[in-house]
């Protein structure tokens, strides 16, 4: 939250696209530091934002379904044309099977026709495969393992796990320090991309605790493509 106080730390990376969960409404920014922005939310202090820079153009994809409120499909036009699906998964008290990764699973099945075109999926999944088991009492529509297997059918893979050659569930770089506590690290944020895009990747990194914890409990995921 209060992204208006934090965005200047991101700008030196010269991003083309920036996806921010728990992002306040752009009207709260005192200056326009981006080319374009898409924002959805029920609370002006905390929504899902997609920002573009460097003449990249973004628009909500015509297939957007508000039933999957915080899973936002976006068309991207810039140095290349692609789809982007921005995610901020949340709890669901009305339908617990849709909580967190259950919502991601249902929404990606709904949007899977988009995967015939280059599509990057990025955001806060609020989940790790270590939690896939043990949900017998409160089952989910789908687990992160199910999501991974679904995306692999379309040749879409996690950039972090590909770049680091790391298995899911034993990640070495946390993306979240729960309540900003260095003793409670989790890897719950992801960027999934088609293999042909990953193969053109120049670098992939996760922000370090000491550099970012004063700004957020989540660490940025930074992907650089050729």
Backbone as numpy.savetxt, mean C-alpha at the origin, in Angstrom:
# Nx Ny Nz CAx CAy CAz Cx Cy Cz
-1.17 10.45 10.43 -2.01 11.64 10.43 -1.13 12.89 10.43
-1.75 14.07 10.23 -1.01 15.35 10.16 0.10 15.28 9.13
-0.24 14.73 7.95 0.76 14.57 6.90 1.33 15.92 6.45
0.58 16.99 6.65 1.06 18.32 6.27 2.35 18.68 7.01
2.58 18.04 8.15 3.77 18.32 8.95 4.93 17.38 8.61
4.69 16.43 7.69 5.66 15.37 7.46 6.14 15.26 6.02
5.36 15.79 5.08 5.65 15.50 3.67 7.01 15.99 3.21
7.55 17.03 3.85 8.84 17.57 3.40 9.97 16.56 3.56
9.78 15.57 4.42 10.80 14.54 4.59 10.82 13.58 3.40
9.72 13.52 2.66 9.61 12.62 1.51 10.14 13.27 0.24
9.97 14.57 0.10 10.26 15.25 -1.16 11.69 15.06 -1.66
12.72 14.97 -0.82 14.07 14.75 -1.35 14.23 13.46 -2.15
13.30 12.52 -1.99 13.36 11.28 -2.77 12.81 11.47 -4.18
12.26 12.65 -4.45 11.73 12.99 -5.78 10.76 11.91 -6.28
9.69 11.66 -5.55 8.78 10.59 -5.94 7.97 10.95 -7.19
7.60 9.92 -7.94 6.62 10.09 -9.01 5.21 9.83 -8.47
5.11 8.83 -7.61 3.84 8.47 -6.99 4.06 8.26 -5.50
3.10 8.68 -4.71 3.19 8.57 -3.26 1.84 8.12 -2.72
1.84 7.02 -1.97 0.60 6.48 -1.41 0.69 6.60 0.10
-0.30 7.24 0.71 -0.24 7.54 2.15 -1.54 7.11 2.82
-1.43 6.16 3.75 -2.57 5.78 4.59 -2.67 6.73 5.78
-3.86 6.82 6.35 -4.11 7.73 7.47 -3.70 9.15 7.11
-4.03 9.54 5.90 -3.64 10.84 5.35 -4.80 11.83 5.50
-4.50 13.00 6.01 -5.54 14.02 6.16 -5.95 14.57 4.79
-7.10 15.22 4.76 -7.62 15.77 3.51 -6.66 16.82 2.95
-6.44 16.83 1.63 -5.50 17.79 1.04 -5.84 19.25 1.32
-7.08 19.56 1.63 -7.43 20.94 1.96 -6.67 21.46 3.18
-6.14 20.55 3.96 -5.41 20.95 5.16 -3.97 21.36 4.87
-3.49 21.10 3.64 -2.11 21.46 3.29 -2.02 22.95 2.99
-1.00 23.59 3.49 -0.84 25.03 3.26 -0.24 25.33 1.90
0.43 24.36 1.28 0.96 24.57 -0.06 0.76 23.31 -0.89
0.75 23.49 -2.20 0.52 22.38 -3.13 1.88 21.84 -3.57
2.34 20.80 -2.91 3.66 20.24 -3.17 3.63 19.11 -4.19
2.47 18.82 -4.74 2.25 17.69 -5.65 1.64 18.21 -6.94
1.61 17.37 -7.97 0.93 17.73 -9.21 -0.57 17.45 -9.11
-0.90 16.27 -8.58 -2.31 15.88 -8.48 -2.48 14.99 -7.25
-3.71 14.88 -6.77 -3.98 14.05 -5.60 -5.37 13.45 -5.70
-5.49 12.22 -5.25 -6.77 11.56 -5.05 -6.88 11.24 -3.56
-8.04 11.44 -3.01 -8.21 11.20 -1.56 -9.59 10.63 -1.31
-9.67 9.61 -0.48 -10.96 9.08 -0.04 -10.91 8.94 1.47
-12.04 9.19 2.11 -12.05 9.06 3.56 -13.39 9.46 4.15
-13.65 8.99 5.34 -14.84 9.35 6.09 -14.52 10.32 7.21
-13.23 10.57 7.39 -12.74 11.47 8.43 -11.69 12.36 7.79
-11.90 13.66 7.79 -10.98 14.57 7.10 -9.57 14.54 7.69
-9.43 13.96 8.85 -8.12 13.86 9.47 -7.39 12.56 9.13
-8.11 11.62 8.48 -7.51 10.31 8.30 -8.19 9.57 7.16
-7.58 9.61 5.97 -8.10 8.91 4.82 -6.97 8.22 4.07
-7.21 7.93 2.80 -6.22 7.30 1.93 -5.89 8.26 0.81
-4.62 8.63 0.68 -4.21 9.61 -0.32 -3.25 9.02 -1.34
-3.44 9.40 -2.60 -2.51 9.05 -3.68 -2.07 10.35 -4.33
-0.77 10.60 -4.32 -0.21 11.84 -4.86 0.64 11.53 -6.09
0.62 12.45 -7.05 1.47 12.29 -8.22 2.37 13.52 -8.38
3.53 13.28 -9.00 4.55 14.30 -9.21 5.13 14.11 -10.61
5.98 15.05 -11.02 6.76 14.91 -12.25 5.89 14.62 -13.47
4.75 15.32 -13.54 3.84 15.24 -14.67 3.13 13.90 -14.81
3.15 13.08 -13.78 2.32 11.87 -13.79 0.87 12.28 -13.55
-0.03 11.70 -14.33 -1.46 11.99 -14.21 -2.16 10.79 -13.57
-3.05 11.05 -12.63 -3.77 9.99 -11.94 -5.26 10.28 -11.95
-6.05 9.21 -11.98 -7.51 9.34 -11.93 -8.08 8.07 -11.32
-9.20 8.21 -10.63 -9.86 7.03 -10.08 -10.34 6.16 -11.23
-10.00 4.89 -11.19 -10.40 3.97 -12.25 -11.92 3.82 -12.25
-12.48 3.68 -13.44 -13.93 3.62 -13.58 -14.54 2.41 -12.86
-13.72 1.43 -12.53 -14.24 0.23 -11.87 -14.36 0.37 -10.36
-13.96 1.53 -9.82 -13.96 1.69 -8.36 -15.32 1.35 -7.75
-15.29 0.50 -6.73 -16.51 0.08 -6.04 -16.43 0.54 -4.59
-17.36 1.38 -4.17 -17.32 1.92 -2.81 -17.56 0.85 -1.75
-18.01 -0.32 -2.18 -18.15 -1.41 -1.23 -16.79 -1.82 -0.67
-15.73 -1.52 -1.45 -14.36 -1.73 -0.98 -13.75 -0.34 -0.80
-14.22 0.32 0.21 -14.01 1.76 0.40 -12.55 2.18 0.31
-11.69 1.47 1.03 -10.29 1.90 1.13 -9.36 1.02 0.30
-9.89 0.51 -0.79 -9.07 -0.14 -1.81 -9.37 0.61 -3.10
-8.44 1.48 -3.49 -8.71 2.47 -4.53 -7.95 2.14 -5.81
-8.65 1.74 -6.89 -7.98 1.52 -8.17 -7.77 2.85 -8.89
-6.58 3.02 -9.43 -6.17 4.29 -10.03 -5.54 4.04 -11.39
-5.87 4.88 -12.36 -5.16 4.85 -13.64 -4.01 5.84 -13.57
-2.86 5.42 -14.06 -1.65 6.24 -14.01 -1.14 6.45 -15.43
-0.93 7.72 -15.78 -0.34 8.07 -17.07 0.89 8.92 -16.82
2.02 8.46 -17.31 3.27 9.20 -17.15 4.27 8.69 -18.15
5.47 8.40 -17.68 6.47 7.82 -18.57 6.02 6.45 -19.06
5.11 5.82 -18.32 4.43 4.62 -18.77 3.01 4.63 -18.21
2.16 3.81 -18.80 0.76 3.75 -18.40 0.53 2.46 -17.62
-0.16 2.57 -16.50 -0.40 1.39 -15.67 -1.62 1.63 -14.79
-2.02 0.57 -14.11 -2.99 0.68 -13.03 -2.25 0.65 -11.70
-2.83 1.27 -10.71 -2.32 1.21 -9.35 -3.51 0.96 -8.43
-3.35 0.04 -7.49 -4.39 -0.18 -6.49 -3.80 0.18 -5.14
-4.33 1.25 -4.55 -3.86 1.72 -3.25 -4.74 1.11 -2.16
-4.10 0.63 -1.09 -4.81 -0.13 -0.07 -4.53 0.44 1.32
-5.60 0.56 2.09 -5.48 0.78 3.53 -6.49 -0.14 4.18
-6.05 -1.32 4.60 -6.98 -2.31 5.14 -7.27 -2.00 6.60
-8.52 -2.25 6.99 -8.97 -1.88 8.32 -9.83 -2.99 8.92
-10.17 -2.81 10.18 -11.05 -3.76 10.84 -12.46 -3.63 10.28
-13.26 -4.66 10.46 -14.65 -4.63 10.02 -15.50 -5.33 11.07
-16.16 -4.54 11.90 -16.95 -5.12 12.99 -18.29 -5.66 12.50
-18.80 -5.15 11.38 -20.08 -5.62 10.86 -19.94 -6.99 10.20
-18.82 -7.22 9.54 -18.54 -8.50 8.90 -17.09 -8.87 9.22
-16.85 -9.50 10.38 -15.48 -9.78 10.80 -14.67 -10.59 9.81
-15.31 -11.36 8.94 -14.56 -12.13 7.95 -13.88 -11.21 6.93
-14.34 -9.97 6.87 -13.75 -8.99 5.95 -12.69 -8.13 6.62
-12.36 -8.40 7.85 -11.40 -7.54 8.55 -10.02 -7.67 7.90
-9.34 -6.55 7.81 -7.95 -6.49 7.37 -7.71 -7.27 6.08
-6.96 -8.35 6.13 -6.57 -9.05 4.90 -7.78 -9.69 4.22
-8.85 -9.96 4.98 -10.06 -10.48 4.36 -10.64 -9.51 3.36
-10.57 -8.22 3.68 -11.03 -7.18 2.75 -10.12 -7.09 1.53
-8.82 -7.21 1.76 -7.87 -7.18 0.65 -8.16 -8.34 -0.30
-8.37 -9.52 0.25 -8.65 -10.70 -0.56 -9.90 -10.50 -1.41
-10.98 -10.06 -0.80 -12.22 -9.87 -1.55 -12.08 -8.79 -2.62
-11.43 -7.71 -2.28 -11.33 -6.60 -3.23 -10.44 -6.96 -4.41
-9.34 -7.66 -4.18 -8.46 -8.01 -5.29 -9.11 -9.04 -6.20
-9.95 -9.90 -5.65 -10.73 -10.79 -6.51 -11.71 -9.99 -7.35
-12.29 -8.97 -6.76 -13.22 -8.11 -7.50 -12.50 -7.38 -8.64
-11.28 -6.92 -8.38 -10.55 -6.10 -9.36 -9.59 -6.90 -10.24
-9.62 -8.21 -10.16 -8.58 -8.99 -10.83 -8.59 -8.85 -12.35
-9.70 -8.40 -12.94 -9.69 -8.16 -14.39 -8.70 -7.06 -14.76
-8.37 -6.19 -13.81 -7.39 -5.13 -14.08 -6.00 -5.70 -14.29
-5.75 -6.91 -13.79 -4.40 -7.46 -13.81 -3.95 -7.88 -15.20
-4.86 -7.85 -16.18 -4.44 -8.12 -17.55 -3.63 -6.96 -18.11
-3.64 -5.83 -17.40 -2.87 -4.64 -17.73 -1.87 -4.45 -16.59
-0.67 -3.90 -16.85 0.30 -3.72 -15.76 -0.32 -3.02 -14.55
-0.25 -3.68 -13.40 -0.91 -3.18 -12.19 0.02 -3.33 -11.00
0.19 -2.24 -10.26 0.95 -2.25 -9.02 -0.03 -2.13 -7.86
0.17 -2.93 -6.83 -0.71 -2.96 -5.67 0.13 -2.57 -4.46
-0.28 -1.53 -3.75 0.60 -0.98 -2.72 -0.21 -0.44 -1.55
0.33 -0.61 -0.35 -0.31 0.02 0.79 -0.15 -0.73 2.09
-0.98 -0.35 3.03 -0.98 -0.89 4.38 -1.98 -2.04 4.43
-1.46 -3.28 4.38 -2.32 -4.46 4.42 -2.70 -4.82 5.86
-1.97 -4.26 6.84 -2.23 -4.55 8.25 -2.21 -6.05 8.53
-1.29 -6.77 7.85 -1.29 -8.22 8.01 0.06 -8.80 7.64
0.36 -9.94 8.26 1.53 -10.74 7.93 1.11 -12.20 7.90
1.81 -13.02 7.14 1.40 -14.43 7.03 1.47 -15.15 8.37
2.21 -14.62 9.33 2.28 -15.27 10.64 0.92 -15.30 11.32
0.00 -14.45 10.86 -1.35 -14.42 11.44 -2.37 -15.18 10.59
-1.91 -15.81 9.51 -2.85 -16.53 8.65 -3.49 -17.70 9.38
-2.71 -18.34 10.23 -3.22 -19.47 10.99 -3.84 -18.96 12.30
-4.64 -19.79 12.90 -5.20 -19.44 14.20 -6.45 -18.60 14.13
-7.10 -18.56 12.94 -8.33 -17.78 12.80 -9.56 -18.68 12.67
-9.44 -19.93 13.16 -10.56 -20.86 13.02 -11.81 -20.34 13.73
-11.63 -19.72 14.89 -12.79 -19.21 15.63 -13.40 -18.01 14.94
-12.54 -17.17 14.35 -13.00 -15.98 13.64 -12.39 -16.00 12.24
-12.94 -16.84 11.35 -12.32 -17.03 10.04 -12.39 -15.79 9.16
-11.52 -15.77 8.16 -11.44 -14.68 7.19 -11.90 -15.19 5.83
-12.32 -14.26 4.96 -12.64 -14.65 3.59 -11.39 -15.15 2.87
-10.25 -14.58 3.21 -9.00 -15.01 2.61 -7.84 -14.52 3.45
-6.72 -15.19 3.35 -5.52 -14.85 4.11 -4.50 -14.17 3.20
-3.40 -13.73 3.79 -2.33 -13.15 2.97 -1.74 -14.21 2.05
-1.64 -15.44 2.52 -1.17 -16.52 1.64 -2.09 -16.66 0.44
-3.39 -16.56 0.66 -4.34 -16.61 -0.46 -4.12 -15.45 -1.42
-3.87 -14.27 -0.88 -3.60 -13.10 -1.72 -2.34 -13.31 -2.55
-1.29 -13.78 -1.92 -0.02 -14.03 -2.62 -0.24 -15.02 -3.76
-0.95 -16.10 -3.47 -1.19 -17.12 -4.50 -2.05 -16.58 -5.64
-3.04 -15.75 -5.31 -3.87 -15.13 -6.34 -3.02 -14.27 -7.27
-2.19 -13.41 -6.69 -1.39 -12.49 -7.50 -0.35 -13.23 -8.33
0.18 -14.31 -7.80 1.18 -15.07 -8.55 0.58 -15.65 -9.83
-0.72 -15.91 -9.83 -1.38 -16.40 -11.04 -1.29 -15.38 -12.17
-1.12 -14.11 -11.81 -1.02 -13.04 -12.79 0.42 -12.52 -12.90
1.36 -13.30 -12.39 2.78 -12.94 -12.47 3.07 -11.64 -11.72
2.39 -11.46 -10.59 2.55 -10.29 -9.73 3.15 -10.75 -8.40
4.22 -10.06 -7.97 4.98 -10.52 -6.81 5.32 -9.35 -5.89
5.63 -9.66 -4.64 6.06 -8.65 -3.68 7.45 -8.16 -4.05
7.61 -6.85 -4.16 8.91 -6.29 -4.51 9.93 -6.53 -3.40
9.51 -6.34 -2.16 10.45 -6.54 -1.05 10.98 -7.96 -1.04
10.10 -8.93 -1.13 10.51 -10.32 -1.02 11.32 -10.77 -2.23
11.05 -10.17 -3.38 11.85 -10.49 -4.57 13.24 -9.89 -4.46
13.32 -8.62 -4.08 14.62 -7.94 -4.00 15.50 -8.54 -2.91
14.91 -8.94 -1.80 15.71 -9.43 -0.67 15.81 -10.95 -0.63
15.07 -11.62 -1.52 15.05 -13.09 -1.53 14.68 -13.63 -0.15
13.65 -13.02 0.42 13.19 -13.37 1.76 11.83 -14.05 1.68
11.61 -15.06 2.50 10.31 -15.71 2.56 9.33 -14.86 3.38
8.06 -14.98 3.03 7.03 -14.29 3.80 7.01 -14.84 5.23
6.90 -13.93 6.18 6.83 -14.31 7.58 8.14 -14.23 8.32
9.25 -14.10 7.59 10.56 -13.98 8.26 11.28 -12.72 7.76
10.51 -11.68 7.49 11.08 -10.43 7.00 12.04 -9.84 8.04
13.12 -9.27 7.56 14.12 -8.69 8.46 13.90 -7.20 8.70
13.21 -6.53 7.80 12.98 -5.09 7.93 11.52 -4.83 8.27
11.22 -4.34 9.46 9.84 -4.03 9.82 9.33 -2.82 9.04
8.03 -2.83 8.76 7.38 -1.65 8.18 6.53 -0.92 9.22
6.33 -1.55 10.37 5.56 -0.95 11.46 6.24 -1.24 12.79
6.33 -0.21 13.61 6.71 -0.39 15.01 5.48 -0.03 15.83
4.78 -1.06 16.32 3.49 -0.86 16.98 3.65 0.09 18.16
2.83 1.13 18.16 2.88 2.19 19.17 4.28 2.81 19.27
4.98 2.79 18.14 6.32 3.38 18.01 7.36 2.70 18.91
7.06 1.49 19.31 7.95 0.74 20.19 8.87 -0.13 19.34
10.17 0.06 19.46 11.13 -0.70 18.67 11.11 -2.19 19.01
10.50 -2.53 20.14 10.44 -3.93 20.55 9.22 -4.65 19.98
8.36 -3.93 19.25 7.19 -4.56 18.64 7.17 -4.27 17.14
8.09 -4.89 16.40 8.18 -4.64 14.96 7.36 -5.65 14.16
6.77 -5.18 13.07 6.00 -6.05 12.18 6.22 -5.61 10.73
6.07 -6.56 9.82 6.14 -6.25 8.38 4.73 -6.44 7.83
4.02 -5.31 7.60 2.60 -5.40 7.22 2.25 -4.51 6.02
3.24 -3.83 5.46 3.02 -2.97 4.29 3.73 -3.60 3.10
3.12 -3.48 1.91 3.66 -4.21 0.77 3.52 -3.40 -0.52
4.41 -3.71 -1.46 4.25 -3.29 -2.85 4.34 -4.55 -3.70
3.26 -4.87 -4.39 3.25 -5.98 -5.33 3.26 -5.40 -6.75
4.03 -6.02 -7.63 4.15 -5.51 -8.99 4.37 -6.67 -9.96
4.03 -6.48 -11.23 4.30 -7.51 -12.23 5.79 -7.79 -12.33
6.13 -9.02 -12.67 7.54 -9.42 -12.75 8.31 -8.54 -13.71
7.70 -8.15 -14.82 8.44 -7.34 -15.80 8.76 -5.95 -15.25
7.95 -5.44 -14.35 8.27 -4.17 -13.70 9.34 -4.37 -12.64
9.20 -5.43 -11.85 10.22 -5.72 -10.83 11.58 -5.92 -11.47
11.62 -6.57 -12.62 12.89 -6.82 -13.29 13.57 -5.53 -13.74
12.80 -4.46 -13.85 13.37 -3.16 -14.21 13.66 -2.31 -12.98
13.45 -2.90 -11.82 13.68 -2.17 -10.59 15.15 -1.89 -10.34
15.46 -0.68 -9.94 16.84 -0.30 -9.61 17.13 -0.53 -8.14
16.15 -0.27 -7.29 16.38 -0.45 -5.85 15.05 -0.54 -5.13
15.12 -1.12 -3.94 13.95 -1.19 -3.06 14.46 -1.10 -1.63
13.84 -0.24 -0.84 14.30 -0.08 0.54 13.13 0.19 1.47
13.34 -0.12 2.74 12.39 0.17 3.81 13.05 1.17 4.74
12.32 2.22 5.09 12.88 3.25 5.96 13.34 2.70 7.30
14.35 3.34 7.87 14.93 2.91 9.14 14.23 3.58 10.32
14.16 2.85 11.40 13.50 3.32 12.62 14.01 4.70 13.04
15.33 4.85 13.10 15.91 6.08 13.62 15.64 7.28 12.71
15.35 7.02 11.44 15.11 8.12 10.50 13.65 8.57 10.47
12.72 7.69 10.83 11.31 7.97 10.56 10.40 7.89 11.77
10.84 7.30 12.87 9.91 7.03 13.97 9.36 8.31 14.59
10.07 9.40 14.49 9.55 10.66 15.02 8.36 11.17 14.21
8.21 10.65 12.98 7.14 11.08 12.10 5.97 10.10 12.06
6.28 8.80 12.17 5.23 7.80 12.00 5.67 6.46 12.59
4.67 5.65 12.96 4.98 4.29 13.39 5.21 3.37 12.19
4.78 3.81 10.99 5.04 3.07 9.76 6.29 3.62 9.08
7.07 2.71 8.49 8.25 3.10 7.73 7.89 3.17 6.24
8.46 4.10 5.50 8.16 4.17 4.07 8.80 3.01 3.30
8.09 2.55 2.28 8.63 1.60 1.31 8.95 2.40 0.06
10.19 2.30 -0.40 10.66 3.14 -1.50 11.15 2.25 -2.63
10.47 2.30 -3.76 10.83 1.51 -4.94 11.26 2.45 -6.05
12.42 2.18 -6.62 12.93 2.97 -7.74 12.97 2.09 -8.98
12.30 2.54 -10.04 12.23 1.78 -11.28 12.97 2.51 -12.38
13.49 1.75 -13.33 14.13 2.36 -14.49 13.06 2.88 -15.44
